[in-house]
Amino acid sequence: MSDDRKLANILETYFSDANLLWDKVLQSKINNDPDGFVSFNSLQTLSRFKKLNATAQDIKHAAVNHSLSKLKLDTSGESIGRIKPFVLNKKEEQDDWSIYVEGLQKPYHTEQAIKELFGSLIGHVSFVRIPKNTQGCSGFYGFCFVEFDDRDNVNKAVRLLNRFNTSALCSEDQSNIVKTNEKKGENNVEDGDKNSNENVIEQANKLSLRVMSKSDWNKLKEEYLEVQAARAAYTRDQWSKYYASLPNTAEEIPGPEPQQQKKKKGEELPETMEYTKGIIVYVGNIHPKSSKTVISKLLEKSGLLVPYIGRKKGLDYCHARLSSPEDAQQLVKYFENHPVIQENHTDDTGKAASTADMFKVNLRIISGKEEEFYWQDDIAGSKKLFT
C-alpha cells in the first residue's frame, strides 16, 4: 500500500462513526468549527499521523486523491470534514444514507444480524433501527431501516436487493448488472471479505426483500397520509349527513369531530331496517384507482362469489357484500392464509406477501354500530337486495 493510500485510510478512520464515538479529542476539534471542519495543521498533531511524520500537506494530498467520496474540503481547501453529519447517541437514521427493508425473517431479526447481512452484501452499515409497533412495543415485525456510511450504497442496495414490484432477473440481466458494477469498481467489501455481485444477486433472490431508499419511503408515507386524510374527510361527511337526518338535531353538529358525538338516550335510526348481519367485509390497502371489477376478481381468487362491491373513488378501501356470514368468514380466512399485495390499479390477482407485510390487502367483517351505519348509508342497496 502506498504512503498516500495509508494516510487516506488513517484520515477516514479518524472521521468514521466508530472512532468518533469515543475519540473526544477529534470530537472537540469538530465541535470547535460551526461547519464541522478540522484544519490539516490540526490533524497532523494526532498520534497516528505523528508516528508517520506526516505533514499537513501530506494529509491534504492523500485526502484529495482518495477520500473525497466520504470527506469534503472547506472553501479554503485547508480544512476537511465529513460529508455525512455525525450524530452522537443517535436514535434515528439519516434519510439520505438509509434504506427501508421489508420481508426479513429469522435469523435476520436482530440489529446485529441485519447489520452483518447488509455489511457483507453492500457495504459498511453504521446504524440499524427496528421500529416499535403502533402500541409502542418492541419486537421484530419483518421491516427495519438500515443506514450506510457511504451514500452511494443506498442506490446500490436498492438495485441489487429489491425484489418487490419487479420481474425476476434472468441470467442475462444478472450478468449485465455484474458487468456494469465491475466497470464502476463496485466490489462488495466488508472487513476485508469480498463478495461478487453474482453471489449478492443469488442471495437477494433467496431473501426476496422489498428495499427502497428512505427518501422514497418518505414519499410513500406522504401519499398514505393524503389518502388517510381523504378517508377521514369522507367519514366526517358521512357522520354529518347521519346526524343531520336525525329528528330534533341541529343542522350543524358542534365540535371538530362529529364522529365523537354520542347519540342521545332513546334516539333511534331514522328508519328501521332489517338486514343480514355479518355479510359485509371491509377491504383495506387496495389501490385508490382500482375499479370494482378489478377488486371483485381479486377477491374471487378465494373461490367465492362476491355479489356487490361498495366503492368510493380515490379511497384505499371498499366494502364487499357476501351472500352469507359463512361466505364472509371464508373470504377473510382465505386472505389471512394467502396474503397478497395489489401492485397497481389493474392488478386483479395480487402478489404473494408475508403475513407481516404492512401493505398487504387486509379484510375484516364489520359489526355493531359500524355495520348499522353501513346499511343506513346504503338504504337503496339494502332495499334492492332484501325487500
C-alpha positions as CSV (number, residue, x, y, z in Angstrom):
1,M,0.0,0.0,0.0
2,S,1.3,3.4,-0.9
3,D,2.0,6.0,1.8
4,D,-0.7,8.2,0.2
5,R,-3.3,5.5,0.5
6,K,-2.2,4.7,4.0
7,L,-2.6,8.3,5.1
8,A,-6.1,8.4,3.5
9,N,-7.1,5.3,5.4
10,I,-6.0,6.8,8.7
11,L,-7.8,10.0,7.9
12,E,-11.1,8.2,7.0
13,T,-10.7,6.0,10.2
14,Y,-10.3,9.1,12.3
15,F,-13.6,10.6,10.9
16,S,-15.5,7.3,11.0
17,D,-18.6,6.8,13.2
18,A,-16.8,4.0,15.1
19,N,-13.9,6.3,16.0
20,L,-15.9,9.4,16.8
21,L,-18.0,7.5,19.3
22,W,-15.0,7.5,21.7
23,D,-12.5,10.0,20.3
24,K,-13.1,13.0,22.5
25,V,-10.1,14.9,21.1
26,L,-11.3,14.8,17.5
27,Q,-14.9,15.4,18.6
28,S,-13.7,18.6,20.3
29,K,-11.9,19.7,17.2
30,I,-15.0,19.1,15.0
31,N,-17.3,20.9,17.5
32,N,-15.0,23.9,17.6
33,D,-16.0,24.7,14.0
34,P,-19.6,25.5,13.2
35,D,-19.5,23.5,10.0
36,G,-17.5,20.6,11.5
37,F,-14.2,21.2,9.6
38,V,-10.8,20.4,11.1
39,S,-7.6,22.0,9.6
40,F,-4.8,19.8,8.2
41,N,-2.4,21.7,10.6
42,S,-4.5,20.4,13.5
43,L,-4.8,16.9,12.1
44,Q,-1.0,16.5,11.8
45,T,-0.8,16.7,15.6
46,L,-2.8,13.5,16.0
47,S,-0.8,10.4,17.2
48,R,-1.2,8.2,14.2
49,F,-0.1,11.0,11.8
50,K,2.8,12.0,14.1
51,K,4.1,8.4,14.1
52,L,4.4,8.6,10.3
53,N,5.9,12.2,10.4
54,A,3.0,13.2,8.1
55,T,2.8,17.0,7.3
56,A,-0.4,18.9,6.8
57,Q,0.4,18.9,3.0
58,D,0.9,15.1,3.0
59,I,-2.5,14.6,4.6
60,K,-4.2,17.0,2.3
61,H,-2.7,15.4,-0.8
62,A,-3.8,12.0,0.4
63,A,-7.3,13.3,1.1
64,V,-7.7,14.9,-2.3
65,N,-6.5,11.8,-4.1
66,H,-8.5,9.1,-2.2
67,S,-11.0,10.4,0.4
68,L,-13.4,12.9,-1.2
69,S,-16.2,10.4,-1.6
70,K,-16.5,10.4,2.2
71,L,-14.9,13.7,3.3
72,K,-15.1,17.2,1.9
73,L,-12.8,20.2,1.8
74,D,-13.8,23.7,3.0
75,T,-13.8,26.6,0.7
76,S,-10.2,27.5,1.6
77,G,-9.0,23.9,0.9
78,E,-7.1,24.0,4.2
79,S,-9.6,22.1,6.3
80,I,-11.6,18.9,5.9
81,G,-14.8,17.4,7.4
82,R,-17.4,14.7,7.0
83,I,-19.9,14.7,4.1
84,K,-22.3,12.7,6.3
85,P,-23.1,14.6,9.6
86,F,-22.0,12.8,12.7
87,V,-24.8,12.3,15.3
88,L,-23.7,11.2,18.8
89,N,-26.2,8.9,20.5
90,K,-28.4,8.8,17.5
91,K,-31.9,7.3,17.8
92,E,-33.0,7.6,14.2
93,E,-31.3,7.0,10.8
94,Q,-30.3,9.8,8.5
95,D,-32.6,9.8,5.4
96,D,-30.1,10.3,2.6
97,W,-27.9,7.5,3.8
98,S,-30.6,5.0,4.6
99,I,-32.9,2.3,3.1
100,Y,-36.2,0.8,4.2
101,V,-36.2,-3.0,4.2
102,E,-39.2,-5.3,4.4
103,G,-39.6,-9.1,4.4
104,L,-36.7,-10.1,6.6
105,Q,-37.1,-13.3,8.5
106,K,-35.0,-15.3,11.1
107,P,-32.1,-15.4,11.6
108,Y,-32.0,-11.8,10.3
109,H,-34.3,-10.4,13.1
110,T,-31.8,-8.6,15.4
111,E,-29.9,-5.3,14.8
112,Q,-26.6,-7.1,14.8
113,A,-27.6,-9.8,12.4
114,I,-29.1,-7.2,10.0
115,K,-26.0,-5.1,10.2
116,E,-23.8,-8.0,9.4
117,L,-26.1,-9.1,6.5
118,F,-26.1,-5.8,4.7
119,G,-22.5,-5.1,5.6
120,S,-21.5,-8.3,3.8
121,L,-23.8,-7.7,0.8
122,I,-23.5,-4.0,0.2
123,G,-21.0,-2.1,2.4
124,H,-20.4,-0.9,5.9
125,V,-23.5,-0.3,8.0
126,S,-23.4,2.5,10.6
127,F,-26.9,2.2,12.1
128,V,-29.9,-0.1,12.1
129,R,-33.3,0.8,13.6
130,I,-36.1,-1.7,14.2
131,P,-39.3,0.4,14.7
132,K,-41.7,-0.3,17.6
133,N,-45.3,-1.3,16.7
134,T,-48.2,1.1,16.9
135,Q,-48.7,0.2,20.6
136,G,-45.1,1.3,21.3
137,C,-43.9,-2.3,22.0
138,S,-40.5,-3.5,20.9
139,G,-40.2,-6.5,18.7
140,F,-39.3,-7.5,15.1
141,Y,-42.1,-7.4,12.5
142,G,-40.1,-8.1,9.4
143,F,-39.1,-4.5,8.5
144,C,-36.4,-2.0,9.5
145,F,-34.2,0.9,8.4
146,V,-30.6,0.5,7.6
147,E,-28.1,3.4,7.4
148,F,-24.8,3.1,5.4
149,D,-21.6,5.1,5.8
150,D,-21.5,5.7,2.0
151,R,-24.5,7.4,0.4
152,D,-23.8,5.5,-2.9
153,N,-24.6,2.3,-1.1
154,V,-28.3,3.3,-0.9
155,N,-28.9,3.1,-4.6
156,K,-26.6,0.0,-4.8
157,A,-28.7,-1.8,-2.2
158,V,-32.0,-0.9,-4.0
159,R,-30.6,-2.0,-7.3
160,L,-29.1,-5.3,-6.2
161,L,-31.5,-6.4,-3.4
162,N,-35.0,-5.2,-4.1
163,R,-37.4,-7.9,-5.3
164,F,-40.7,-6.1,-5.0
165,N,-42.7,-5.0,-8.0
166,T,-40.1,-6.2,-10.4
167,S,-39.8,-9.3,-12.6
168,A,-37.3,-11.9,-11.5
169,L,-33.9,-11.2,-13.1
170,C,-32.9,-13.6,-15.8
171,S,-29.3,-14.7,-16.0
172,E,-28.6,-12.2,-18.8
173,D,-29.9,-9.4,-16.7
174,Q,-27.8,-10.5,-13.8
175,S,-24.7,-10.7,-15.9
176,N,-25.3,-7.2,-17.2
177,I,-25.6,-5.9,-13.7
178,V,-22.4,-7.6,-12.7
179,K,-20.5,-6.2,-15.7
180,T,-21.9,-2.7,-15.0
181,N,-20.9,-2.8,-11.4
182,E,-17.4,-4.2,-12.2
183,K,-16.9,-1.3,-14.6
184,K,-17.8,1.1,-11.8
185,G,-15.4,-0.7,-9.5
186,E,-18.2,-1.7,-7.1
187,N,-16.6,-4.5,-5.1
188,N,-18.7,-5.6,-2.1
189,V,-16.2,-5.3,0.8
190,E,-16.8,-5.7,4.5
191,D,-14.0,-6.4,6.9
192,G,-11.7,-7.5,4.1
193,D,-14.2,-10.1,2.7
194,K,-15.2,-9.7,-1.0
195,N,-18.5,-11.0,-2.5
196,S,-19.0,-10.9,-6.2
197,N,-22.2,-9.4,-7.4
198,E,-23.3,-12.8,-8.7
199,N,-23.3,-14.1,-5.1
200,V,-25.1,-11.0,-3.9
201,I,-27.9,-11.4,-6.5
202,E,-28.2,-15.1,-5.7
203,Q,-28.6,-14.4,-2.0
204,A,-31.0,-11.5,-2.8
205,N,-33.2,-13.9,-4.8
206,K,-33.4,-16.2,-1.7
207,L,-34.1,-13.3,0.7
208,S,-36.8,-11.8,-1.6
209,L,-36.9,-8.4,0.1
210,R,-38.6,-5.2,-0.6
211,V,-35.9,-2.5,-0.5
212,M,-36.3,1.2,-1.2
213,S,-34.5,4.4,-0.2
214,K,-35.7,6.2,2.9
215,S,-36.4,9.2,0.7
216,D,-38.8,7.1,-1.4
217,W,-40.3,5.6,1.7
218,N,-41.0,9.2,2.9
219,K,-42.8,9.9,-0.3
220,L,-45.0,6.9,0.1
221,K,-45.7,7.9,3.6
222,E,-46.9,11.3,2.5
223,E,-49.1,9.7,-0.2
224,Y,-50.6,7.4,2.5
225,L,-51.3,10.3,4.8
226,E,-53.1,12.1,2.0
227,V,-55.3,9.1,1.4
228,Q,-55.9,8.8,5.1
229,A,-56.9,12.5,5.2
230,A,-59.3,11.9,2.3
231,R,-60.8,9.0,4.2
232,A,-61.2,11.0,7.3
233,A,-62.9,13.8,5.4
234,Y,-65.3,11.3,3.8
235,T,-66.0,9.7,7.2
236,R,-66.7,13.2,8.7
237,D,-69.0,14.0,5.8
238,Q,-71.0,10.7,6.3
239,W,-71.4,11.4,10.0
240,S,-72.6,14.9,9.3
241,K,-75.2,13.5,6.9
242,Y,-76.3,11.0,9.5
243,Y,-76.7,13.5,12.4
244,A,-78.4,15.9,10.1
245,S,-81.0,13.2,9.3
246,L,-81.8,12.6,13.0
247,P,-85.0,14.3,14.4
248,N,-84.5,17.3,16.6
249,T,-80.9,17.6,15.6
250,A,-79.3,20.9,14.6
251,E,-78.1,21.2,11.0
252,E,-74.5,21.7,12.2
253,I,-73.0,19.5,14.9
254,P,-70.7,21.3,17.2
255,G,-67.1,20.2,17.7
256,P,-64.4,19.4,15.1
257,E,-65.1,15.7,15.0
258,P,-68.7,14.8,14.6
259,Q,-68.0,11.1,14.9
260,Q,-67.1,11.6,18.5
261,Q,-70.7,12.8,19.3
262,K,-72.8,10.3,21.1
263,K,-76.4,9.6,20.3
264,K,-78.9,10.9,22.9
265,K,-80.6,8.3,25.1
266,G,-83.5,6.7,23.3
267,E,-82.5,8.1,19.9
268,E,-83.0,5.6,17.1
269,L,-82.0,5.4,13.4
270,P,-84.4,7.4,11.1
271,E,-85.5,4.1,9.5
272,T,-86.0,0.7,11.0
273,M,-84.3,-1.8,8.7
274,E,-83.8,-5.5,8.6
275,Y,-80.6,-6.9,7.2
276,T,-78.5,-10.0,7.4
277,K,-75.7,-9.5,9.9
278,G,-72.1,-10.5,9.3
279,I,-72.0,-10.4,5.5
280,I,-70.2,-7.1,5.0
281,V,-66.4,-7.3,4.7
282,Y,-64.1,-4.2,4.9
283,V,-61.3,-4.5,2.4
284,G,-58.3,-2.2,3.0
285,N,-55.0,-1.4,1.3
286,I,-56.4,-1.6,-2.2
287,H,-55.2,0.8,-4.9
288,P,-57.2,4.1,-4.9
289,K,-57.8,3.9,-8.7
290,S,-58.9,0.2,-8.8
291,S,-62.3,-0.4,-10.4
292,K,-65.0,-2.6,-8.8
293,T,-64.4,-5.2,-11.5
294,V,-60.7,-5.5,-10.6
295,I,-61.5,-5.7,-6.9
296,S,-64.1,-8.4,-7.4
297,K,-61.8,-10.5,-9.5
298,L,-59.1,-10.1,-6.8
299,L,-61.4,-11.2,-4.0
300,E,-62.9,-14.1,-6.1
301,K,-59.5,-15.7,-6.1
302,S,-60.9,-17.2,-2.9
303,G,-63.4,-19.3,-4.9
304,L,-66.3,-17.3,-3.5
305,L,-68.8,-15.2,-5.5
306,V,-68.8,-11.5,-4.4
307,P,-72.3,-10.2,-5.4
308,Y,-71.6,-6.5,-4.6
309,I,-68.7,-4.1,-4.0
310,G,-69.4,-0.7,-2.3
311,R,-66.6,1.6,-3.6
312,K,-65.9,5.3,-3.4
313,K,-63.3,6.6,-5.9
314,G,-60.0,7.8,-4.6
315,L,-60.1,5.7,-1.3
316,D,-57.8,2.8,-0.5
317,Y,-60.6,0.7,0.9
318,C,-64.1,-0.6,0.0
319,H,-66.8,-2.9,1.3
320,A,-67.6,-6.3,-0.1
321,R,-71.1,-7.8,0.4
322,L,-71.2,-11.6,0.6
323,S,-74.2,-13.9,0.2
324,S,-73.9,-15.3,3.8
325,P,-72.0,-14.8,7.0
326,E,-70.3,-18.2,6.3
327,D,-69.0,-16.8,2.9
328,A,-67.8,-13.6,4.6
329,Q,-65.8,-15.6,7.2
330,Q,-64.4,-17.9,4.5
331,L,-63.3,-14.9,2.4
332,V,-61.5,-13.3,5.4
333,K,-59.9,-16.6,6.3
334,Y,-58.6,-17.1,2.7
335,F,-56.7,-13.8,2.6
336,E,-55.4,-14.4,6.1
337,N,-53.8,-17.6,4.8
338,H,-52.9,-16.2,1.4
339,P,-51.8,-12.6,1.9
340,V,-51.3,-10.5,-1.2
341,I,-50.2,-7.0,-2.2
342,Q,-52.1,-5.2,-5.0
343,E,-49.2,-3.8,-7.1
344,N,-51.2,-1.4,-9.3
345,H,-54.8,-0.4,-10.1
346,T,-55.2,-3.1,-12.7
347,D,-53.8,-5.9,-10.6
348,D,-56.7,-8.4,-10.1
349,T,-54.5,-11.3,-8.9
350,G,-52.2,-9.8,-6.3
351,K,-48.6,-10.6,-5.5
352,A,-47.9,-13.1,-2.7
353,A,-46.8,-11.3,0.6
354,S,-45.9,-12.2,4.1
355,T,-48.4,-12.0,6.9
356,A,-46.4,-9.2,8.5
357,D,-46.4,-7.1,5.4
358,M,-48.0,-3.7,6.2
359,F,-49.1,-3.2,2.6
360,K,-51.0,-6.5,2.2
361,V,-54.7,-6.4,1.4
362,N,-56.5,-6.7,4.7
363,L,-60.0,-7.9,5.3
364,R,-62.3,-7.9,8.3
365,I,-66.1,-8.4,8.9
366,I,-67.7,-5.3,10.2
367,S,-70.2,-5.5,13.1
368,G,-72.0,-3.4,15.7
369,K,-72.5,0.3,15.0
370,E,-70.1,0.2,12.1
371,E,-72.3,-2.4,10.4
372,E,-75.5,-0.5,11.3
373,F,-74.2,2.8,9.8
374,Y,-73.1,1.0,6.7
375,W,-76.6,-0.2,6.0
376,Q,-78.1,3.2,6.9
377,D,-75.8,4.8,4.3
378,D,-76.8,2.2,1.7
379,I,-80.6,2.2,2.1
380,A,-81.1,1.9,-1.7
381,G,-78.8,-1.2,-1.9
382,S,-80.4,-2.8,1.1
383,K,-83.9,-2.4,-0.3
384,K,-82.9,-3.8,-3.6
385,L,-81.4,-7.0,-2.1
386,F,-83.7,-7.6,0.9
387,T,-87.2,-6.3,0.2
